[in-house]
Amino acid sequence: MSSAAAAAKPVAPASSSASSNSSSGLFGAPAVPELETLLLASLEDNGPIADSQEWLDAQGKSGEHDKLIPVLSSLVMAKYIDTKPIEHSRVGVSAEGEQYRVAGAPEAQIWNLLPAEGSVPQKSLEEQVSKALFQLGLNQCMSKRWIEFEGDKKAGLLKRKVAAITDDVQSGLQAVHDGHVDSVDKAVLDVLKKRGLVSTTAWKTFTITKGSSFARVRKVLATDLTVDMLKGDKWRELDFKEYNFDAAGEVQKHGALHPLMKVRAAFRQIFVEMGFEEMPTNNFVESSFWNFDTLFQPQQHPARDAHDTFFVHQPAATLTLPEEYVQATKQMHERGGFGSVGYRYDWKREECEKNILRTHTTACSSRMLYKLSQGPFTPRRYFSIDRVFRNETLDATHLAEFYQIEGLIADRNLTLGDLIGTISTFFKRIGITDVKFKPAYNPYTEPSMEIFGYSPQLNKWMELGNSGMFRPEMLRPMGLPEDVRVIAWGLGLERQTMLVYGIKNIRDLFGPKVKLDIISSNPICRFDKYQK
């Protein structure tokens, strides 16, 4: 059995405005009492209705099939009637086809403008019809070899190539208009359809029979059990509407966390459980000093070029820097110290003062370590998850702005084993138990390692991030004790989110192309923290 909620036959379209005698149906669909009364009476007195449109015609209501649809739907839901759809279709002339049915096909119009003998300049023909009709007609005439250019085509003189033509387009349109589609040659009909001159209209009517709860008059069912009903015996006299336990219910409007924020919250919880404290990261605009120089990254490094970094136009330079630390950093770059020879170049103050959009949250780590060096040293564990900016070429896996996850531990006499163990524990918390390390290079860490993990979701090894121990050239100018070591690692939040939610293109996760229903309907983020 199918619902009657379908398109009605467009015999005489009803007004789109609500009928004056319409009201709200018992089951939510609009009802027209007059049609409902007529329909139920007709079923009881005359039996099944073979075609809903024919029944309306007999009632003198030919144009009200659209109004009948919600009545049928409501009665079907109440089990008063059963319906079955009857499919209908017909071929009709389109608006453009109607013009050619009257005036002839564009090619016939152009051919008729040419004299029986001699030629006519193309420009004179263009002045007699619209530009679109002329171009269409000319192309069709050339294709059918009805006309040709006289002499050199550049001269633009057109003449007839045949003495007579048959306008199959106009005659075919006339036959369709008169309701004689079957008389039109199939090849001609295919051309008319291809050119959009005719179209097929489909609609449904219905057979109507009595349902399991049929009655001549609809019984009003109670929808709520009230206190007044329970105080007496009134409830015993009432029939209650059956509950639809399969109904999804109305979707409530509500806010939703973006998948990135859900995964960020999960990572933040893991860091907190491991004893880390979150660093302040609310400065998207950073000076080159904290972003590069303090990390022992030379001023001629390619990462400091405009092709990789966004420079701030206004204000272009930072206002304040810790002078003593600046001089210590300058000396480390130029001449080295603590066993290092430095980079041996002329360090420029104006380069370190340039403002940029930070390229990594390691700039925040540098600030926190410098602050840590200003008093008696105490071991610390820091983490941050925030946005960074790089002048990247956008593709399926790269954006110009993304979130960086960073963790670091500052303590005395830390070793590479501490770094490997901490990282392995961290990734075990998110369900990645198989972790491998590969030697790498970073200006501010030595040794440095790339982190690889086996992804159960993708069933392959994949790069997860970078790690290393901060170099003495970075830590000693801050004033940290010589036995203090700092281990750190970082990874991208977007890549982890794409893994968790099965997203292949990063632009489907973040940016203007993201669909809002993905944000409102995505599940919670849950890592199997105790996977072994």
C-alpha positions as a Python dict, from the first residue, in 0.01 Angstrom:
ca = {
    (1, 'M'): (0, 0, 0),
    (2, 'S'): (140, 343, -84),
    (3, 'S'): (68, 687, 51),
    (4, 'A'): (-150, 923, -144),
    (5, 'A'): (101, 1207, -91),
    (6, 'A'): (202, 1245, -458),
    (7, 'A'): (169, 1492, -744),
    (8, 'A'): (-178, 1543, -879),
    (9, 'K'): (-284, 1551, -1240),
    (10, 'P'): (-252, 1908, -1374),
    (11, 'V'): (-591, 1915, -1546),
    (12, 'A'): (-704, 2248, -1403),
    (13, 'P'): (-452, 2360, -1139),
    (14, 'A'): (-614, 2464, -814),
    (15, 'S'): (-536, 2792, -647),
    (16, 'S'): (-232, 2777, -420),
    (17, 'S'): (-413, 2974, -152),
    (18, 'A'): (-586, 2790, 132),
    (19, 'S'): (-951, 2704, 85),
    (20, 'S'): (-1192, 2898, 302),
    (21, 'N'): (-1343, 2576, 438),
    (22, 'S'): (-1016, 2399, 509),
    (23, 'S'): (-904, 2305, 858),
    (24, 'S'): (-629, 2112, 1031),
    (25, 'G'): (-664, 1733, 1007),
    (26, 'L'): (-659, 1504, 1308),
    (27, 'F'): (-324, 1352, 1213),
    (28, 'G'): (-145, 1671, 1123),
    (29, 'A'): (-234, 1686, 751),
    (30, 'P'): (-463, 1964, 632),
    (31, 'A'): (-816, 1834, 571),
    (32, 'V'): (-1103, 1962, 354),
    (33, 'P'): (-1422, 1856, 535),
    (34, 'E'): (-1640, 1874, 222),
    (35, 'L'): (-1411, 1645, 20),
    (36, 'E'): (-1365, 1407, 313),
    (37, 'T'): (-1741, 1383, 371),
    (38, 'L'): (-1809, 1323, 2),
    (39, 'L'): (-1535, 1063, -24),
    (40, 'L'): (-1639, 855, 277),
    (41, 'A'): (-2006, 870, 175),
    (42, 'S'): (-1921, 765, -180),
    (43, 'L'): (-1719, 466, -59),
    (44, 'E'): (-2002, 348, 164),
    (45, 'D'): (-2279, 403, -93),
    (46, 'N'): (-2104, 315, -418),
    (47, 'G'): (-1804, 102, -323),
    (48, 'P'): (-1439, 135, -438),
    (49, 'I'): (-1326, 434, -646),
    (50, 'A'): (-1132, 326, -957),
    (51, 'D'): (-965, 661, -1023),
    (52, 'S'): (-955, 961, -791),
    (53, 'Q'): (-950, 1214, -1077),
    (54, 'E'): (-1247, 1055, -1252),
    (55, 'W'): (-1433, 1057, -919),
    (56, 'L'): (-1362, 1430, -878),
    (57, 'D'): (-1480, 1491, -1236),
    (58, 'A'): (-1810, 1320, -1152),
    (59, 'Q'): (-1847, 1541, -843),
    (60, 'G'): (-1789, 1856, -1047),
    (61, 'K'): (-1456, 1921, -875),
    (62, 'S'): (-1209, 1845, -1153),
    (63, 'G'): (-950, 2100, -1042),
    (64, 'E'): (-935, 1996, -677),
    (65, 'H'): (-707, 1691, -693),
    (66, 'D'): (-432, 1884, -515),
    (67, 'K'): (-674, 1945, -227),
    (68, 'L'): (-772, 1578, -225),
    (69, 'I'): (-413, 1455, -172),
    (70, 'P'): (-382, 1560, 198),
    (71, 'V'): (-733, 1428, 264),
    (72, 'L'): (-631, 1086, 127),
    (73, 'S'): (-306, 1091, 324),
    (74, 'S'): (-486, 1172, 648),
    (75, 'L'): (-749, 900, 596),
    (76, 'V'): (-484, 642, 506),
    (77, 'M'): (-295, 717, 829),
    (78, 'A'): (-619, 673, 1024),
    (79, 'K'): (-681, 343, 839),
    (80, 'Y'): (-1016, 466, 709),
    (81, 'I'): (-912, 399, 349),
    (82, 'D'): (-645, 223, 143),
    (83, 'T'): (-501, 369, -176),
    (84, 'K'): (-290, 251, -466),
    (85, 'P'): (-120, 492, -710),
    (86, 'I'): (-197, 501, -1079),
    (87, 'E'): (91, 639, -1287),
    (88, 'H'): (7, 878, -1570),
    (89, 'S'): (223, 1067, -1821),
    (90, 'R'): (176, 1275, -2131),
    (91, 'V'): (392, 1461, -2380),
    (92, 'G'): (327, 1833, -2414),
    (93, 'V'): (469, 2128, -2605),
    (94, 'S'): (714, 2348, -2414),
    (95, 'A'): (699, 2728, -2410),
    (96, 'E'): (971, 2752, -2674),
    (97, 'G'): (804, 2480, -2880),
    (98, 'E'): (477, 2671, -2872),
    (99, 'Q'): (646, 2964, -3049),
    (100, 'Y'): (775, 2736, -3325),
    (101, 'R'): (439, 2558, -3356),
    (102, 'V'): (286, 2891, -3455),
    (103, 'A'): (570, 3055, -3652),
    (104, 'G'): (760, 2750, -3775),
    (105, 'A'): (1098, 2609, -3678),
    (106, 'P'): (1391, 2856, -3673),
    (107, 'E'): (1549, 2687, -3976),
    (108, 'A'): (1222, 2710, -4170),
    (109, 'Q'): (1187, 3078, -4079),
    (110, 'I'): (1538, 3153, -4205),
    (111, 'W'): (1485, 2952, -4525),
    (112, 'N'): (1158, 3135, -4593),
    (113, 'L'): (1334, 3473, -4564),
    (114, 'L'): (1559, 3386, -4859),
    (115, 'P'): (1434, 3456, -5212),
    (116, 'A'): (1367, 3171, -5454),
    (117, 'E'): (1645, 3302, -5678),
    (118, 'G'): (1960, 3493, -5592),
    (119, 'S'): (2129, 3563, -5262),
    (120, 'V'): (2085, 3791, -4961),
    (121, 'P'): (2351, 3944, -4732),
    (122, 'Q'): (2366, 3769, -4398),
    (123, 'K'): (2344, 4102, -4213),
    (124, 'S'): (2006, 4180, -4367),
    (125, 'L'): (1868, 3850, -4237),
    (126, 'E'): (2006, 3918, -3888),
    (127, 'E'): (1809, 4244, -3878),
    (128, 'Q'): (1477, 4067, -3942),
    (129, 'V'): (1484, 3817, -3651),
    (130, 'S'): (1639, 3795, -3307),
    (131, 'K'): (2007, 3714, -3283),
    (132, 'A'): (1944, 3386, -3099),
    (133, 'L'): (1681, 3268, -3348),
    (134, 'F'): (1902, 3360, -3644),
    (135, 'Q'): (2204, 3173, -3511),
    (136, 'L'): (1997, 2865, -3425),
    (137, 'G'): (1816, 2870, -3759),
    (138, 'L'): (2137, 2924, -3958),
    (139, 'N'): (2309, 2632, -3786),
    (140, 'Q'): (2012, 2402, -3849),
    (141, 'C'): (1985, 2512, -4213),
    (142, 'M'): (2353, 2443, -4270),
    (143, 'S'): (2327, 2108, -4096),
    (144, 'K'): (2030, 2007, -4311),
    (145, 'R'): (2195, 2154, -4625),
    (146, 'W'): (1899, 2381, -4694),
    (147, 'I'): (2108, 2692, -4760),
    (148, 'E'): (2465, 2777, -4855),
    (149, 'F'): (2705, 3069, -4897),
    (150, 'E'): (2737, 3209, -5244),
    (151, 'G'): (3101, 3236, -5350),
    (152, 'D'): (3347, 3336, -5077),
    (153, 'K'): (3210, 3274, -4729),
    (154, 'K'): (3366, 3602, -4611),
    (155, 'A'): (3131, 3792, -4842),
    (156, 'G'): (2841, 3670, -4626),
    (157, 'L'): (2591, 3610, -4909),
    (158, 'L'): (2334, 3337, -4839),
    (159, 'K'): (2106, 3158, -5085),
    (160, 'R'): (1872, 2862, -5096),
    (161, 'K'): (2032, 2525, -5178),
    (162, 'V'): (1702, 2333, -5214),
    (163, 'A'): (1383, 2438, -5387),
    (164, 'A'): (1145, 2316, -5113),
    (165, 'I'): (1156, 2203, -4752),
    (166, 'T'): (938, 2011, -4507),
    (167, 'D'): (910, 2160, -4159),
    (168, 'D'): (890, 1838, -3958),
    (169, 'V'): (943, 2037, -3638),
    (170, 'Q'): (631, 2249, -3681),
    (171, 'S'): (413, 1960, -3795),
    (172, 'G'): (539, 1740, -3510),
    (173, 'L'): (468, 2013, -3255),
    (174, 'Q'): (119, 2058, -3396),
    (175, 'A'): (48, 1686, -3365),
    (176, 'V'): (168, 1684, -3002),
    (177, 'H'): (-44, 1991, -2932),
    (178, 'D'): (-351, 1819, -3075),
    (179, 'G'): (-291, 1508, -2865),
    (180, 'H'): (-177, 1287, -3152),
    (181, 'V'): (169, 1198, -3019),
    (182, 'D'): (147, 845, -3159),
    (183, 'S'): (125, 985, -3512),
    (184, 'V'): (463, 1162, -3483),
    (185, 'D'): (759, 975, -3633),
    (186, 'K'): (989, 848, -3356),
    (187, 'A'): (1295, 1017, -3508),
    (188, 'V'): (1111, 1351, -3524),
    (189, 'L'): (987, 1309, -3164),
    (190, 'D'): (1343, 1236, -3048),
    (191, 'V'): (1461, 1558, -3214),
    (192, 'L'): (1183, 1757, -3048),
    (193, 'K'): (1278, 1614, -2708),
    (194, 'K'): (1649, 1673, -2765),
    (195, 'R'): (1585, 2035, -2858),
    (196, 'G'): (1361, 2083, -2553),
    (197, 'L'): (1055, 2164, -2763),
    (198, 'V'): (842, 1896, -2599),
    (199, 'S'): (848, 1755, -2247),
    (200, 'T'): (693, 1467, -2061),
    (201, 'T'): (470, 1545, -1764),
    (202, 'A'): (406, 1271, -1507),
    (203, 'W'): (142, 1261, -1233),
    (204, 'K'): (-47, 1019, -1012),
    (205, 'T'): (-408, 945, -934),
    (206, 'F'): (-531, 675, -698),
    (207, 'T'): (-765, 384, -656),
    (208, 'I'): (-947, 415, -324),
    (209, 'T'): (-1097, 133, -116),
    (210, 'K'): (-1223, 97, 242),
    (211, 'G'): (-962, 53, 515),
    (212, 'S'): (-968, -162, 829),
    (213, 'S'): (-1114, 121, 1041),
    (214, 'F'): (-1354, 257, 779),
    (215, 'A'): (-1651, 462, 896),
    (216, 'R'): (-1883, 702, 718),
    (217, 'V'): (-1791, 979, 962),
    (218, 'R'): (-1446, 1020, 1111),
    (219, 'K'): (-1436, 955, 1482),
    (220, 'V'): (-1241, 1213, 1685),
    (221, 'L'): (-977, 1025, 1885),
    (222, 'A'): (-838, 1155, 2212),
    (223, 'T'): (-467, 1226, 2200),
    (224, 'D'): (-389, 1301, 2566),
    (225, 'L'): (-492, 1140, 2892),
    (226, 'T'): (-581, 1427, 3124),
    (227, 'V'): (-641, 1455, 3500),
    (228, 'D'): (-1008, 1532, 3442),
    (229, 'M'): (-1052, 1208, 3248),
    (230, 'L'): (-897, 1008, 3533),
    (231, 'K'): (-1109, 1170, 3808),
    (232, 'G'): (-1423, 1012, 3669),
    (233, 'D'): (-1504, 737, 3423),
    (234, 'K'): (-1496, 959, 3115),
    (235, 'W'): (-1179, 793, 2991),
    (236, 'R'): (-1367, 463, 2958),
    (237, 'E'): (-1595, 617, 2696),
    (238, 'L'): (-1316, 757, 2479),
    (239, 'D'): (-1115, 606, 2197),
    (240, 'F'): (-751, 707, 2209),
    (241, 'K'): (-520, 760, 1917),
    (242, 'E'): (-255, 488, 1886),
    (243, 'Y'): (99, 595, 1963),
    (244, 'N'): (346, 578, 1678),
    (245, 'F'): (657, 443, 1844),
    (246, 'D'): (848, 452, 1513),
    (247, 'A'): (814, 829, 1474),
    (248, 'A'): (1147, 1008, 1487),
    (249, 'G'): (1007, 1311, 1660),
    (250, 'E'): (1070, 1674, 1589),
    (251, 'V'): (1434, 1769, 1551),
    (252, 'Q'): (1516, 2034, 1807),
    (253, 'K'): (1728, 2332, 1711),
    (254, 'H'): (2053, 2325, 1902),
    (255, 'G'): (2416, 2416, 1880),
    (256, 'A'): (2686, 2158, 1809),
    (257, 'L'): (3057, 2122, 1860),
    (258, 'H'): (3271, 2104, 1548),
    (259, 'P'): (3452, 1768, 1509),
    (260, 'L'): (3783, 1951, 1556),
    (261, 'M'): (3667, 2082, 1892),
    (262, 'K'): (3553, 1737, 2001),
    (263, 'V'): (3890, 1581, 1917),
    (264, 'R'): (4069, 1878, 2078),
    (265, 'A'): (3874, 1822, 2399),
    (266, 'A'): (3969, 1452, 2394),
    (267, 'F'): (4341, 1535, 2350),
    (268, 'R'): (4323, 1800, 2621),
    (269, 'Q'): (4179, 1543, 2861),
    (270, 'I'): (4463, 1302, 2780),
    (271, 'F'): (4726, 1569, 2854),
    (272, 'V'): (4558, 1659, 3183),
    (273, 'E'): (4545, 1294, 3285),
    (274, 'M'): (4919, 1270, 3217),
    (275, 'G'): (4992, 1564, 3448),
    (276, 'F'): (5038, 1842, 3191),
    (277, 'E'): (4923, 2204, 3230),
    (278, 'E'): (4798, 2409, 2937),
    (279, 'M'): (5007, 2699, 2806),
    (280, 'P'): (4846, 3036, 2718),
    (281, 'T'): (4824, 3054, 2339),
    (282, 'N'): (4598, 3355, 2280),
    (283, 'N'): (4849, 3549, 2066),
    (284, 'F'): (4808, 3460, 1699),
    (285, 'V'): (5033, 3752, 1605),
    (286, 'E'): (5386, 3678, 1719),
    (287, 'S'): (5726, 3843, 1676),
    (288, 'S'): (5992, 3670, 1468),
    (289, 'F'): (6209, 3675, 1781),
    (290, 'W'): (5988, 3432, 1976),
    (291, 'N'): (5880, 3239, 1668),
    (292, 'F'): (6225, 3187, 1513),
    (293, 'D'): (6526, 3348, 1686),
    (294, 'T'): (6470, 3201, 2032),
    (295, 'L'): (6441, 2857, 1869),
    (296, 'F'): (6792, 2893, 1724),
    (297, 'Q'): (6650, 2919, 1373),
    (298, 'P'): (6886, 3130, 1155),
    (299, 'Q'): (6753, 3448, 999),
    (300, 'Q'): (6831, 3324, 648),
    (301, 'H'): (6630, 3002, 700),
    (302, 'P'): (6378, 2937, 416),
    (303, 'A'): (6091, 2908, 667),
    (304, 'R'): (6131, 3281, 741),
    (305, 'D'): (6059, 3374, 379),
    (306, 'A'): (5729, 3524, 264),
    (307, 'H'): (5661, 3207, 65),
    (308, 'D'): (5621, 3016, 392),
    (309, 'T'): (5520, 3278, 650),
    (310, 'F'): (5248, 3545, 671),
    (311, 'F'): (5400, 3881, 771),
    (312, 'V'): (5184, 4143, 943),
    (313, 'H'): (5165, 4477, 763),
    (314, 'Q'): (5042, 4689, 1055),
    (315, 'P'): (5196, 4690, 1310),
    (316, 'A'): (5496, 4556, 1124),
    (317, 'A'): (5732, 4539, 1422),
    (318, 'T'): (5703, 4438, 1785),
    (319, 'L'): (5728, 4707, 2054),
    (320, 'T'): (5899, 4531, 2344),
    (321, 'L'): (6143, 4243, 2384),
    (322, 'P'): (6348, 4130, 2689),
    (323, 'E'): (6674, 4307, 2605),
    (324, 'E'): (6910, 4087, 2805),
    (325, 'Y'): (6764, 3775, 2647),
    (326, 'V'): (6778, 3935, 2300),
    (327, 'Q'): (7150, 4001, 2338),
    (328, 'A'): (7213, 3646, 2463),
    (329, 'T'): (7022, 3508, 2163),
    (330, 'K'): (7218, 3733, 1926),
    (331, 'Q'): (7547, 3609, 2067),
    (332, 'M'): (7439, 3246, 2033),
    (333, 'H'): (7348, 3300, 1665),
    (334, 'E'): (7665, 3492, 1581),
    (335, 'R'): (7938, 3329, 1794),
    (336, 'G'): (7779, 3036, 1974),
    (337, 'G'): (7853, 2930, 2328),
    (338, 'F'): (7823, 2637, 2569),
    (339, 'G'): (8017, 2420, 2324),
    (340, 'S'): (7842, 2550, 2007),
    (341, 'V'): (8005, 2766, 1738),
    (342, 'G'): (7672, 2925, 1636),
    (343, 'Y'): (7585, 3011, 1278),
    (344, 'R'): (7866, 3267, 1218),
    (345, 'Y'): (7659, 3541, 1053),
    (346, 'D'): (7563, 3900, 1131),
    (347, 'W'): (7239, 3879, 1328),
    (348, 'K'): (7001, 4169, 1252),
    (349, 'R'): (6774, 4323, 1514),
    (350, 'E'): (6517, 4441, 1258),
    (351, 'E'): (6460, 4082, 1143),
    (352, 'C'): (6371, 3958, 1490),
    (353, 'E'): (6127, 4247, 1546),
    (354, 'K'): (5908, 4165, 1243),
    (355, 'N'): (5554, 4065, 1334),
    (356, 'I'): (5409, 3751, 1179),
    (357, 'L'): (5120, 3512, 1216),
    (358, 'R'): (5282, 3241, 1428),
    (359, 'T'): (5390, 2938, 1228),
    (360, 'H'): (5392, 2700, 1527),
    (361, 'T'): (5293, 2697, 1893),
    (362, 'T'): (5657, 2625, 1979),
    (363, 'A'): (5682, 3004, 2004),
    (364, 'C'): (5451, 2975, 2308),
    (365, 'S'): (5674, 2697, 2443),
    (366, 'S'): (5974, 2928, 2412),
    (367, 'R'): (5793, 3201, 2608),
    (368, 'M'): (5699, 2957, 2886),
    (369, 'L'): (6053, 2817, 2913),
    (370, 'Y'): (6197, 3168, 2934),
    (371, 'K'): (5946, 3251, 3209),
    (372, 'L'): (6045, 2929, 3385),
    (373, 'S'): (6411, 3035, 3379),
    (374, 'Q'): (6342, 3360, 3565),
    (375, 'G'): (6311, 3193, 3905),
    (376, 'P'): (6427, 2882, 4086),
    (377, 'F'): (6383, 2595, 3842),
    (378, 'T'): (6101, 2350, 3903),
    (379, 'P'): (6011, 2068, 3662),
    (380, 'R'): (5711, 2139, 3442),
    (381, 'R'): (5491, 1961, 3190),
    (382, 'Y'): (5321, 2190, 2935),
    (383, 'F'): (5086, 2134, 2642),
    (384, 'S'): (4900, 2349, 2392),
    (385, 'I'): (4640, 2292, 2119),
    (386, 'D'): (4581, 2600, 1910),
    (387, 'R'): (4586, 2748, 1563),
    (388, 'V'): (4897, 2827, 1359),
    (389, 'F'): (4937, 2983, 1014),
    (390, 'R'): (5159, 2894, 719),
    (391, 'N'): (5164, 3014, 362),
    (392, 'E'): (5081, 2669, 225),
    (393, 'T'): (4943, 2565, -113),
    (394, 'L'): (4588, 2448, -39),
    (395, 'D'): (4504, 2090, -130),
    (396, 'A'): (4317, 1789, 10),
    (397, 'T'): (4553, 1757, 308),
    (398, 'H'): (4689, 2111, 360),
    (399, 'L'): (4539, 2440, 475),
    (400, 'A'): (4695, 2780, 536),
    (401, 'E'): (4575, 2762, 898),
    (402, 'F'): (4554, 2454, 1116),
    (403, 'Y'): (4571, 2336, 1476),
    (404, 'Q'): (4899, 2214, 1626),
    (405, 'I'): (4909, 1979, 1924),
    (406, 'E'): (5228, 2024, 2128),
    (407, 'G'): (5355, 1870, 2448),
    (408, 'L'): (5683, 1928, 2634),
    (409, 'I'): (5851, 1827, 2960),
    (410, 'A'): (6126, 2030, 3128),
    (411, 'D'): (6323, 1841, 3395),
    (412, 'R'): (6676, 1761, 3500),
    (413, 'N'): (6881, 1494, 3319),
    (414, 'L'): (6609, 1382, 3079),
    (415, 'T'): (6719, 1139, 2807),
    (416, 'L'): (6605, 1026, 2467),
    (417, 'G'): (6451, 723, 2639),
    (418, 'D'): (6224, 954, 2839),
    (419, 'L'): (6108, 1115, 2514),
    (420, 'I'): (6034, 781, 2345),
    (421, 'G'): (5856, 646, 2652),
    (422, 'T'): (5641, 956, 2700),
    (423, 'I'): (5542, 967, 2334),
    (424, 'S'): (5458, 596, 2331),
    (425, 'T'): (5238, 642, 2638),
    (426, 'F'): (5067, 943, 2482),
    (427, 'F'): (4979, 762, 2159),
    (428, 'K'): (4871, 451, 2346),
    (429, 'R'): (4605, 670, 2507),
    (430, 'I'): (4453, 735, 2164),
    (431, 'G'): (4461, 371, 2060),
    (432, 'I'): (4790, 368, 1862),
    (433, 'T'): (5005, 106, 2033),
    (434, 'D'): (5261, 48, 1758),
    (435, 'V'): (5491, 352, 1735),
    (436, 'K'): (5820, 385, 1548),
    (437, 'F'): (6076, 667, 1528),
    (438, 'K'): (6296, 786, 1242),
    (439, 'P'): (6591, 1029, 1272),
    (440, 'A'): (6512, 1377, 1139),
    (441, 'Y'): (6642, 1735, 1147),
    (442, 'N'): (6499, 2040, 1322),
    (443, 'P'): (6690, 2366, 1388),
    (444, 'Y'): (6592, 2368, 1754),
    (445, 'T'): (6598, 1997, 1852),
    (446, 'E'): (6885, 1750, 1863),
    (447, 'P'): (6835, 1462, 1842),
    (448, 'S'): (6515, 1492, 1636),
    (449, 'M'): (6277, 1215, 1539),
    (450, 'E'): (5975, 1175, 1312),
    (451, 'I'): (5697, 973, 1474),
    (452, 'F'): (5522, 695, 1283),
    (453, 'G'): (5226, 495, 1408),
    (454, 'Y'): (5026, 201, 1278),
    (455, 'S'): (4667, 309, 1216),
    (456, 'P'): (4407, 35, 1271),
    (457, 'Q'): (4153, 242, 1077),
    (458, 'L'): (4370, 270, 765),
    (459, 'N'): (4557, -59, 819),
    (460, 'K'): (4893, 106, 742),
    (461, 'W'): (5182, 300, 894),
    (462, 'M'): (5151, 676, 876),
    (463, 'E'): (5351, 980, 988),
    (464, 'L'): (5204, 1127, 1306),
    (465, 'G'): (5435, 1418, 1393),
    (466, 'N'): (5780, 1536, 1497),
    (467, 'S'): (5971, 1520, 1824),
    (468, 'G'): (6309, 1589, 1978),
    (469, 'M'): (6512, 1735, 2263),
    (470, 'F'): (6553, 2114, 2260),
    (471, 'R'): (6911, 2213, 2179),
    (472, 'P'): (7139, 2377, 2439),
    (473, 'E'): (7169, 2671, 2195),
    (474, 'M'): (6799, 2734, 2262),
    (475, 'L'): (6790, 2666, 2638),
    (476, 'R'): (7119, 2812, 2769),
    (477, 'P'): (7057, 3175, 2654),
    (478, 'M'): (6734, 3165, 2855),
    (479, 'G'): (6933, 3103, 3171),
    (480, 'L'): (6811, 2749, 3241),
    (481, 'P'): (7057, 2529, 3437),
    (482, 'E'): (7291, 2316, 3229),
    (483, 'D'): (7146, 1988, 3358),
    (484, 'V'): (6790, 2083, 3251),
    (485, 'R'): (6668, 1904, 2943),
    (486, 'V'): (6344, 1964, 2751),
    (487, 'I'): (6174, 1694, 2546),
    (488, 'A'): (5889, 1786, 2312),
    (489, 'W'): (5667, 1655, 2037),
    (490, 'G'): (5397, 1791, 1810),
    (491, 'L'): (5131, 1674, 1565),
    (492, 'G'): (4839, 1813, 1367),
    (493, 'L'): (4485, 1809, 1507),
    (494, 'E'): (4321, 1802, 1162),
    (495, 'R'): (4493, 1480, 1057),
    (496, 'Q'): (4386, 1306, 1376),
    (497, 'T'): (4029, 1432, 1332),
    (498, 'M'): (4019, 1308, 972),
    (499, 'L'): (4125, 964, 1098),
    (500, 'V'): (3864, 958, 1375),
    (501, 'Y'): (3574, 1065, 1148),
    (502, 'G'): (3686, 901, 822),
    (503, 'I'): (3725, 1230, 631),
    (504, 'K'): (3953, 1217, 324),
    (505, 'N'): (3955, 1584, 218),
    (506, 'I'): (4054, 1842, 480),
    (507, 'R'): (3835, 2102, 307),
    (508, 'D'): (3532, 1892, 406),
    (509, 'L'): (3640, 1936, 768),
    (510, 'F'): (3737, 2302, 788),
    (511, 'G'): (3658, 2605, 574),
    (512, 'P'): (3373, 2754, 369),
    (513, 'K'): (3285, 2425, 194),
    (514, 'V'): (3197, 2241, 516),
    (515, 'K'): (2834, 2126, 530),
    (516, 'L'): (2657, 2234, 846),
    (517, 'D'): (2470, 1904, 882),
    (518, 'I'): (2806, 1728, 927),
    (519, 'I'): (2878, 1952, 1225),
    (520, 'S'): (2538, 1901, 1384),
    (521, 'S'): (2519, 1524, 1333),
    (522, 'N'): (2876, 1397, 1392),
    (523, 'P'): (2919, 1151, 1680),
    (524, 'I'): (3121, 1210, 1996),
    (525, 'C'): (3497, 1160, 1987),
    (526, 'R'): (3613, 868, 2199),
    (527, 'F'): (3962, 717, 2195),
    (528, 'D'): (4011, 369, 2334),
    (529, 'K'): (4253, 482, 2602),
    (530, 'Y'): (4308, 139, 2749),
    (531, 'Q'): (4371, -57, 2433),
    (532, 'K'): (4655, -307, 2476),
}
